[in-house]
């Protein structure tokens, strides 16, 4: 039987959808910083926009809420997705955007380890090479000028690493629970963003480390709704694109998030480029591309 490649005409829209998703995430740091400038901590902003998304999805898909309530395993997805969003959004709002996003993209390394534990997937020689590349890239990015261990040197960098780990757990759980209704899985991810970010924001506010949220002005309230709709649209675009393109193509297209984040951060003064960042980033991106291009196992 002759294998046919996906026609160009049928792959353009899915690729554009994935690029839109990457764009939304790549430039999302800027709205978060604008809300922060108005006195709303990034965690409170995350909780707000995801709570709005949960209300919209629950209203449109009430069965998804019922299914989520009676399926305990999906609450692991709630925690994983919520931790991903809380860590990433907080990190890009307070730190060097390029460094945070790059460290977030250590995700394939964590996915490999988590898939070994949760899905019992074998780690072969090629997987070991990808792990070495990713770790080597992270070490170069994090290596301090004064010497010492290549560990995160700021809260933002630690949040970038943590966000990537939680995103890997999120993706592994999505694979493990692929038989669950898509609406329930999507609702679980948005609910996680509201619950985890909201809980952390409340703890920080109680401890005096974050300002209490204030009622937004009508203009900022509309901005929050628009921001929430953008995240819903990007999630739908991701599901549309990822379901119509091979997984390896999806992973490579999603790397455009690095481009959007880097260009926007550099243009607006929220990120810097150094030879270590470029060299380490090249190794991390290579590891991601190799992971995306790995051959599928024959069935």
LINRA-V782914 format. One record per backbone hydrogen bond with DSSP energy under -0.5 kcal/mol. CO is the residue of the C=O (numbers start at 1). NH is the residue of the N-H. E is the energy in kcal/mol with one decimal. If there is no record, write none. Layout:
CO_NH_E + CO_NH_E
This chain:
7_10_-0.6 + 7_11_-0.7 + 8_11_-1.1 + 8_12_-1.3 + 9_13_-0.5 + 11_15_-1.9 + 12_16_-2.6 + 13_17_-2.5 + 14_18_-2.3 + 15_19_-2.2 + 16_20_-2.3 + 17_21_-2.0 + 18_22_-2.4 + 19_23_-2.4 + 20_24_-2.5 + 21_25_-2.1 + 22_26_-2.6 + 23_27_-2.0 + 24_28_-0.6 + 27_30_-1.5 + 27_31_-0.6 + 28_32_-1.8 + 29_33_-1.9 + 30_34_-1.9 + 31_35_-2.5 + 32_36_-2.1 + 33_37_-2.0 + 34_38_-0.8 + 35_38_-0.7 + 35_40_-2.2 + 36_39_-1.9 + 39_41_-0.7 + 41_45_-2.5 + 42_46_-2.5 + 43_47_-2.5 + 44_48_-2.3 + 45_49_-2.6 + 46_50_-2.2 + 47_51_-2.0 + 48_52_-2.1 + 49_53_-1.5 + 50_54_-2.5 + 51_55_-2.2 + 52_56_-2.0 + 53_57_-2.7 + 54_58_-3.0 + 55_59_-1.9 + 56_60_-1.8 + 57_61_-3.1 + 61_64_-1.2 + 61_65_-0.9 + 62_66_-1.5 + 63_67_-2.6 + 64_68_-2.4 + 65_69_-2.1 + 66_70_-1.3 + 68_71_-1.2 + 71_74_-1.4 + 72_75_-1.8 + 73_76_-1.3 + 73_77_-0.7 + 74_78_-1.7 + 75_79_-2.1 + 76_80_-2.6 + 77_81_-2.8 + 78_82_-2.2 + 79_83_-2.4 + 80_84_-2.0 + 81_85_-2.4 + 82_86_-2.5 + 83_87_-2.4 + 84_88_-2.6 + 85_89_-2.4 + 86_90_-1.7 + 87_91_-2.5 + 88_92_-2.6 + 89_93_-1.0 + 90_94_-1.1 + 91_94_-0.7 + 91_95_-1.9 + 95_97_-0.6 + 96_100_-2.4 + 97_101_-2.6 + 98_102_-2.3 + 99_103_-2.5 + 100_104_-2.0 + 101_105_-1.4 + 103_106_-1.5 + 104_107_-1.2 + 105_108_-0.5 + 106_109_-1.7 + 106_110_-1.3 + 107_111_-2.8 + 108_112_-2.0 + 109_113_-1.7 + 110_114_-2.9 + 111_115_-2.6 + 112_116_-1.4 + 113_117_-1.6 + 114_118_-3.5 + 114_119_-0.5 + 115_119_-1.4 + 115_121_-1.8 + 122_124_-0.8 + 124_128_-2.2 + 125_129_-2.1 + 126_130_-2.1 + 127_131_-2.2 + 128_132_-2.2 + 129_133_-2.4 + 130_134_-2.5 + 131_135_-2.6 + 132_136_-2.6 + 133_137_-2.6 + 134_138_-2.4 + 135_139_-2.4 + 136_140_-2.0 + 137_141_-2.2 + 138_142_-2.5 + 139_143_-1.3 + 144_147_-1.5 + 149_151_-2.0 + 154_158_-2.1 + 155_159_-2.4 + 156_160_-1.9 + 157_161_-2.1 + 158_162_-2.6 + 159_163_-2.9 + 160_164_-1.9 + 161_165_-2.1 + 162_166_-2.6 + 163_167_-2.3 + 164_168_-2.0 + 165_169_-2.1 + 166_170_-2.4 + 167_171_-2.4 + 168_172_-2.5 + 169_173_-2.4 + 170_174_-2.0 + 171_175_-2.0 + 172_176_-2.4 + 173_177_-2.5 + 175_178_-1.1 + 177_180_-1.9 + 181_185_-2.1 + 182_186_-2.7 + 183_187_-2.4 + 184_188_-2.2 + 185_189_-1.8 + 186_190_-2.0 + 187_191_-2.9 + 188_192_-2.0 + 189_193_-1.5 + 190_194_-1.6 + 191_195_-3.0 + 192_196_-2.4 + 192_197_-0.6 + 193_197_-0.8 + 194_198_-1.7 + 195_199_-2.4 + 196_200_-2.5 + 197_201_-2.6 + 198_202_-2.3 + 199_203_-2.1 + 200_204_-2.6 + 201_205_-2.5 + 202_206_-2.5 + 203_207_-2.1 + 204_209_-2.9 + 204_210_-0.9 + 205_208_-1.1 + 217_221_-2.8 + 218_222_-2.4 + 219_223_-1.9 + 220_224_-2.1 + 221_225_-1.9 + 222_226_-2.5 + 223_227_-2.5 + 224_228_-2.4 + 225_229_-2.4 + 226_230_-2.0 + 227_231_-1.8 + 228_232_-2.2 + 229_233_-2.7 + 230_234_-2.4 + 231_235_-2.1 + 232_236_-2.4 + 233_237_-2.5 + 234_238_-2.2 + 235_239_-2.3 + 236_240_-2.5 + 237_241_-2.8 + 238_242_-3.0 + 239_243_-1.4 + 241_244_-1.2 + 241_245_-1.0 + 246_250_-2.4 + 247_251_-2.3 + 248_252_-1.7 + 249_253_-2.6 + 250_254_-2.3 + 251_255_-0.6 + 252_255_-1.0 + 253_256_-2.0 + 254_257_-1.9 + 255_258_-1.6 + 255_259_-0.8 + 256_260_-2.6 + 257_261_-2.8 + 258_262_-2.6 + 259_263_-2.7 + 260_264_-2.1 + 261_265_-2.4 + 262_266_-2.7 + 263_267_-2.5 + 264_268_-1.8 + 265_270_-3.0 + 265_271_-0.8 + 266_269_-0.7 + 270_97_-2.3 + 274_278_-2.4 + 275_279_-2.6 + 276_280_-2.9 + 277_281_-2.4 + 278_282_-2.0 + 279_283_-1.6 + 280_284_-2.3 + 281_285_-2.8 + 282_286_-2.1 + 283_287_-2.2 + 284_288_-2.0 + 285_289_-2.7 + 286_290_-2.6 + 287_291_-2.1 + 288_292_-2.1 + 289_293_-1.9 + 291_294_-0.7
